[in-house]
Amino acid sequence: MLSYLLAIGIAVTGEMGADESICDTTQLIVAQPNVSMHKCFDDYILEYSTTNNIPVQATYILNANVKYDNSPFKQSISEGIGKFNREDAAHVAGFDFAALANNSLVGTNAKERNSELNRLPMVAELNRAGGMWNWLQTYEISMPIKVGRLYSVNGTVTEGNDFKPRAFYKILYQPDIHMAIAYLIPNKIATNAEFPDKYITSISCIEKALGYRLVTNDTVIPDSLKWSKAYSSSVWTDGARLDKKCGHNEEAL
């Protein structure tokens, strides 16, 4: 399966989709319920909740012919950004004010991605070097050169009006070979990147944690992939590996 994924990926790593705008993508996933603000920038779509005062979902396209800046300073704490009390509260509680949409995107909206609209409280150990979210942000920009363009769906699992997310998720989908991988990461100190495959899950388990659907028969990411888990971070799923059980990470949320 790994050789299949990489071989097919080599065949689609050209400029396919390079001019595609995420804003023009029809129904990538189901619209989030109870979202107060919808922003479509040139390089990503942001869903923002004024109930929680945080971004709850960010989606974007990653292309093989784009060079992404992998500087460690891109994936770190941001000082002096934002104007909400939640930032001060996050720092006092030992959280970073981290980015949901990847800071390595090269579109024209770097200012917006570094503003409070794209920032949320994340455990410092998760956001910084050695942390799982930090690893994932670097991992996703390394994959298009191997498998071709990717759709990236990033979001939060929240509770009530709490501004501190309980967990984060990332779904990567390759539309040309219809393969995907999904991660669900608790917003806890113990979450680290030593064993990234530990956090692999299915889209259906993310839906269970959220309490609503993300994919249907009408979404770009097909419903047929929702019950399937990737084998590892190197071997994604094509929907053949059905697994309706959710692990302890999902059940604990």
Phi and psi in degrees as a GROMACS rama.xvg file:
@    title "Ramachandran Plot"
@    xaxis  label "Phi"
@    yaxis  label "Psi"
@TYPE xy
-61.2538  -45.956  LEU-2
-63.8169  -34.0532  SER-3
-64.9268  -46.5935  TYR-4
-61.5427  -46.4753  LEU-5
-71.4659  -36.7218  LEU-6
-66.613  -45.2374  ALA-7
-65.9946  -36.9645  ILE-8
-61.1386  -40.2604  GLY-9
-60.3048  -32.1004  ILE-10
-76.1695  -16.9742  ALA-11
-119.997  20.9004  VAL-12
-91.1788  17.4659  THR-13
-79.5191  -145.26  GLY-14
-95.9447  15.7025  GLU-15
-56.7672  123.848  MET-16
79.9061  6.26284  GLY-17
-62.6723  -33.2165  ALA-18
-95.4162  3.78026  ASP-19
-72.9539  133.081  GLU-20
-99.1405  137.78  SER-21
-61.9149  -26.8226  ILE-22
-69.0688  -21.6386  CYS-23
-93.3365  -3.7994  ASP-24
-76.9396  123.077  THR-25
-82.7948  120.751  THR-26
47.1627  59.3156  GLN-27
-58.1429  -48.526  LEU-28
-140.245  174.879  ILE-29
-67.5464  139.38  VAL-30
-60.6597  140.577  ALA-31
-72.2122  137.081  GLN-32
-75.9746  153.55  PRO-33
59.6948  30.6207  ASN-34
-89.7371  130.926  VAL-35
-88.4181  -23.5243  SER-36
-144.35  132.019  MET-37
-119.856  119.949  HIS-38
-121.659  128.39  LYS-39
-116.526  104.675  CYS-40
-92.1988  178.902  PHE-41
-63.9181  -34.8844  ASP-42
-114.382  -5.5823  ASP-43
-162.265  159.886  TYR-44
-109.361  134.941  ILE-45
-123.062  131.312  LEU-46
-108.893  126.919  GLU-47
-123.922  138.233  TYR-48
-108.576  119.557  SER-49
-79.998  -12.1408  THR-50
-68.8792  -45.3473  THR-51
-96.169  -11.5985  ASN-52
58.4227  40.7788  ASN-53
-146.346  158.434  ILE-54
-71.4936  136.227  PRO-55
-109.209  -12.7992  VAL-56
-159.905  141.13  GLN-57
-138.192  130.232  ALA-58
-127.016  145.015  THR-59
-161.382  169.874  TYR-60
-109.372  135.435  ILE-61
-112.58  128.93  LEU-62
-113.464  150.59  ASN-63
-70.8113  -27.4339  ALA-64
-93.4429  13.196  ASN-65
-109.329  134.562  VAL-66
-92.9892  115.183  LYS-67
-95.9342  140.749  TYR-68
-77.3161  113.786  ASP-69
-100.723  26.7802  ASN-70
-61.5605  137.014  SER-71
-61.6983  -21.8704  PRO-72
-72.6261  -14.4612  PHE-73
-73.1101  -29.0292  LYS-74
-112.603  56.2567  GLN-75
-138.839  178.909  SER-76
-61.9016  144.717  ILE-77
-113.095  115.71  SER-78
-89.6495  138.677  GLU-79
71.5573  15.8162  GLY-80
-105.523  135.077  ILE-81
99.7066  160.489  GLY-82
-131.684  4.16544  LYS-83
-89.6189  151.875  PHE-84
-61.9865  -23.8468  ASN-85
-60.1154  -29.2806  ARG-86
-66.5497  -48.1848  GLU-87
-61.6074  -41.9802  ASP-88
-62.8868  -38.0542  ALA-89
-64.9568  -44.9519  ALA-90
-65.6165  -41.4293  HIS-91
-62.0968  -36.1668  VAL-92
-82.6237  2.98243  ALA-93
87.3543  19.785  GLY-94
-101.048  152.47  PHE-95
-87.5971  155.693  ASP-96
-95.2052  81.6924  PHE-97
-90.8724  164.587  ALA-98
-92.1952  135.644  ALA-99
-84.0096  -56.2065  LEU-100
-73.8589  137.366  ALA-101
-58.0192  128.263  ASN-102
-69.7868  -10.5277  ASN-103
-84.9666  -3.8729  SER-104
-58.5363  146.102  LEU-105
-110.372  13.0212  VAL-106
-69.9655  -170.202  GLY-107
-86.5814  2.46857  THR-108
-109.433  36.2622  ASN-109
-59.048  -36.8426  ALA-110
-62.7773  -44.838  LYS-111
-66.2038  -38.6029  GLU-112
-66.8078  -23.295  ARG-113
-99.5324  7.8918  ASN-114
-92.6512  177.382  SER-115
-64.3635  -20.5322  GLU-116
-61.6861  -31.8068  LEU-117
-106.229  13.667  ASN-118
-114.313  146.234  ARG-119
-155.749  157.629  LEU-120
-70.9741  126.254  PRO-121
-137.101  136.917  MET-122
-51.7478  130.299  VAL-123
-55.0045  -40.5718  ALA-124
-65.8466  -21.4129  GLU-125
-83.1326  -34.1922  LEU-126
-86.5458  -26.2297  ASN-127
-95.5189  177.758  ARG-128
-51.902  131.159  ALA-129
92.9599  -10.8646  GLY-130
-88.5224  155.486  GLY-131
-68.1892  -39.6829  MET-132
-67.4474  -40.7611  TRP-133
-58.7699  -44.2915  ASN-134
-62.1299  -43.5585  TRP-135
-65.1767  -39.1135  LEU-136
-64.0279  -35.3232  GLN-137
-76.4624  -40.3967  THR-138
-58.7704  -46.106  TYR-139
-66.5636  -33.0469  GLU-140
-79.6167  -11.3786  ILE-141
-88.1144  -14.3643  SER-142
-84.7217  -32.0103  MET-143
-57.19  -34.8959  PRO-144
-66.5774  -20.028  ILE-145
-94.7848  -39.0831  LYS-146
-122.451  -1.52177  VAL-147
95.8608  -172.667  GLY-148
-59.2887  148.137  ARG-149
-131.519  145.922  LEU-150
-95.8695  129.603  TYR-151
-115.75  123.316  SER-152
-115.818  120.47  VAL-153
-123.529  138.995  ASN-154
-159.058  179.922  GLY-155
-124.361  150.317  THR-156
-104.851  117.691  VAL-157
-116.278  168.437  THR-158
-134.73  120.164  GLU-159
57.7851  -133.784  GLY-160
-104.476  18.568  ASN-161
-66.508  132.019  ASP-162
-82.347  -8.22032  PHE-163
-97.2216  112.239  LYS-164
-61.1905  146.911  PRO-165
-79.5909  -29.0467  ARG-166
-162.033  167.601  ALA-167
-126.982  150.375  PHE-168
-131.774  153.635  TYR-169
-138.729  129.705  LYS-170
-120.416  125.376  ILE-171
-113.12  128.265  LEU-172
-130.253  127.98  TYR-173
-98.8634  108.523  GLN-174
-75.1888  -17.3713  PRO-175
-85.734  -27.8313  ASP-176
-117.462  3.35922  ILE-177
54.2457  53.9241  HIS-178
-127.716  152.8  MET-179
-149.348  164.74  ALA-180
-146.333  144.666  ILE-181
-135.158  144.405  ALA-182
-129.506  144.981  TYR-183
-129.498  121.826  LEU-184
-124.964  113.532  ILE-185
-61.8504  143.604  PRO-186
-84.9721  66.8716  ASN-187
-131.417  157.59  LYS-188
-62.3213  -36.0195  ILE-189
-71.4343  -9.36857  ALA-190
-78.5691  115.757  THR-191
-140.154  173.034  ASN-192
-94.6749  13.3584  ALA-193
-62.8773  -37.0627  GLU-194
-130.98  76.0655  PHE-195
-60.7399  -30.4264  PRO-196
-67.0839  -16.1214  ASP-197
-60.8689  -25.8741  LYS-198
-101.086  6.12205  TYR-199
-68.3475  137.036  ILE-200
-144.848  -173.702  THR-201
-105.521  160.675  SER-202
-62.6549  -35.9011  ILE-203
-63.7778  -35.0021  SER-204
-71.341  -33.5162  CYS-205
-65.1344  -43.262  ILE-206
-58.9939  -40.209  GLU-207
-62.0631  -42.4374  LYS-208
-66.0033  -36.5139  ALA-209
-76.7189  -35.587  LEU-210
90.1068  12.3523  GLY-211
-155.668  165.682  TYR-212
-81.7766  149.335  ARG-213
-110.084  -33.9733  LEU-214
-127.805  149.554  VAL-215
-142.047  -173.837  THR-216
-68.1915  -13.6155  ASN-217
-102.699  0.591731  ASP-218
-94.8227  157.736  THR-219
-61.4716  -46.118  VAL-220
-75.0948  114.872  ILE-221
-72.1554  147.087  PRO-222
-61.7992  -24.5376  ASP-223
-66.169  -15.9922  SER-224
-92.366  -8.00906  LEU-225
-67.7771  -30.224  LYS-226
-96.051  11.9014  TRP-227
-113.451  135.305  SER-228
-107.425  143.892  LYS-229
-64.7435  151.394  ALA-230
-72.233  -37.6072  TYR-231
-165.095  179.679  SER-232
-68.8358  -15.0802  SER-233
-98.466  -22.6967  SER-234
-122.876  100.808  VAL-235
-80.6443  172.691  TRP-236
-99.6141  145.691  THR-237
-109.338  11.1702  ASP-238
99.5334  -6.09018  GLY-239
-79.4734  -27.9796  ALA-240
-92.2912  91.1717  ARG-241
-80.7891  134.13  LEU-242
-152.505  102.573  ASP-243
-90.7596  5.26653  LYS-244
-92.701  137.416  LYS-245
-101.039  143.207  CYS-246
-80.7332  -175.158  GLY-247
-67.3351  -28.5141  HIS-248
-61.9989  -43.1434  ASN-249
-74.1083  -42.5916  GLU-250
-66.84  -26.2084  GLU-251
-76.567  -13.3292  ALA-252
